[in-house]
Amino acid sequence: MTLVELKRFYYIQKVVLEYGLDELLPTQLKPLSARLCRKSIFWIKNKHTEKSPAERIKLALQQLGPVFIKFGQMLSTRRDLLPQEFAEQLAMLQDQVPPFDSQLAMQQIEQALGKSIDAVFDDFDPVPLASASIAQVHTAKLKSNGEEIVIKIIRPDIEPIIRADTQLMKRLSKVLLKLVPEAARLRPLEVVLDYEKTILDELNLEREAANTIQLRRNFLDSKELYVPEIYPDFTHKNMIVMERIYGIPVSDITALEAQGTNMKLLAERGVETFFTQVFRDSFFHADMHPGNVFVSYETPEDPRWIGIDCGIVGTLNREDKRYLAENLLAFFHRDYRKVAELHVDSGWVPSYVDVNDFEFAIRTVCDPIFEKPLAEISFGHVLVNLFATARKFEMTVQPQLVLLQKTLLYIEGLGRQLYPQLDLWDTAKPFLEHWVKEQMGPQAVFSAVKQRAPFWAEKLPELPELVFDTLTKATKQQAKLDKLFFQAEQFTQQQGHANKGRYLLSCGGVLMICAAIVYNPETSSLASTLASIGLGLLIVGWFKLK
């Protein structure tokens, strides 16, 4: 480790001990090296004994800074790995940090534009509208048409900090696995690597711009979701310029109720919007936490969601969607056998897994959940339980499904915060059944044939020639196979003769040795008989080998 890394490592260790996080691991699981290390820095005491373990972890991450705060936020979505109390505490982490110097922000903006701010924007506000760990946002107007816009600019010093802290996280994960092998169940290194990729992707605002443009295109005429317009001419890797939107934060229930928002319809539209993104578009906003979701001021009786910050998106292929839809419907009907078979058929679980054992494990975990009224069942937690159970049967959960699970938990949480009686199953079931029927029924087959018909018609004149070529190649291949089979048969016969020869030589040799051992004047007759048989076997074996 470098000197800087050692200082940072000591600070992390100090925070861990001040919040008593070392006490969360039972003494019997701590190796001797870890116990000695703790005693060597005896002067650092737990200053937060009155707080719960989950709250202490949240506060420790908060003190360690922005990179660890965002790491905690990501961990809060991994409910397949964490107990519910810990996940809920981590979800409370707020990514709010003091803004960096406005002059530096303006310098960054002008460097990206290649010209002065005044040449492109009017009414630029040097005071940030918002500030977070990765970037901060300033408001202005486009000089060309007077449109109100926001400028999001990446913090100039953040990338080296992220790389240094994630590198340290990876080293700490490896140390943890060596000191506490039982921690392998939580897959700390895998979690850190996933976080590193996610947070580094967020530094590329050109990626966010492309994602936002795609999502806006998908919902351009929608009454359910509005996505702000991006101005690509002014967008760069470290800066994005987009339309300024006005809305009520979705978490501000008081303000929503004060303007007479139809909360039931708003909650249901959130669910419908999510499933539309997943099953219609195969492209979904995967960071729908409350800070990225607003509600339009217009038509509160017919409310519309507003989505921003599309840095993280998920995509699903047709097989992923089929897997998801059929599994959820099978869960709805409590058909755990089908759930188990779908996992094996789709390749998510190895084919050698015993389907009966897998079905029993799913039933054991999920049956108690479905004893509740459907309106009280968490869709997201059903997926969490499914993935956690499937992992015991060697299922490798794909990254896109983890993103989907996280987003579903966000959407479900927001929906029930807006309208506690939200029956997510009732909203989702017709959507899923319609999709399965549309994609896998007779109409889907007819549509596929209709779609491919022009291609087949184009190739039809070539069909006789293709058939002739195929038959010719098949005949040649058959001749080659016949020759190979003949050669293999000959080789097998030769090997058979050779093996018999070796066997006879071995037996003959053994009999000759026995004859020599038992030979004396009194047993000369027996010795002669053994020697004669042995000699005969040696001669026959020798001829077999030739």
Secondary structure, DSSP 8 states (H G I E B T S, - for coil): --HHHHHHHHHHHHHHHHTTGGGGS-GGGS-HHHHHHHHHTTT---S-TTS-HHHHHHHHHHHH-HHHHHHHHHHHT-TTTS-HHHHHHHTT---------HHHHHHHHHHHHTS-GGGTEES--SS-SEE-SSEEEEEEEETTT--EEEEEEE-TTHHHHHHHHHHHHHHHHHHHHHH-GGGGGG-HHHHHHHHHHHHHHTT-HHHHHHHHHHHHHHTTT-SSEE---B-GGG-BTTEEEEE---EEETT-HHHHHHTT--HHHHHHHHHHHHHIIIIIISEEES---GGGEEEESS-TTS--EEE---SSEEE--HHHHHHHHHHHHHHHTT-HHHHHHHHHHTTSS-TTS-HHHHHHHHHHHHTTGGGS-GGG--HHHHHHHHHHHHHTTT----HHHHHHHHHHHHHHHHHHHH-TT--HHHHHHHHHHHHHHHHHSHHHHHHHHHHHHHHHHHHGGGHHHHHHHHHHHHHHHHHHHHHHHHHHHHHHHHHHHHHHHHHHHHHHHHHHHHHHHH-SGGGHHHHHHHHHHHHHHHHHHHHHH-
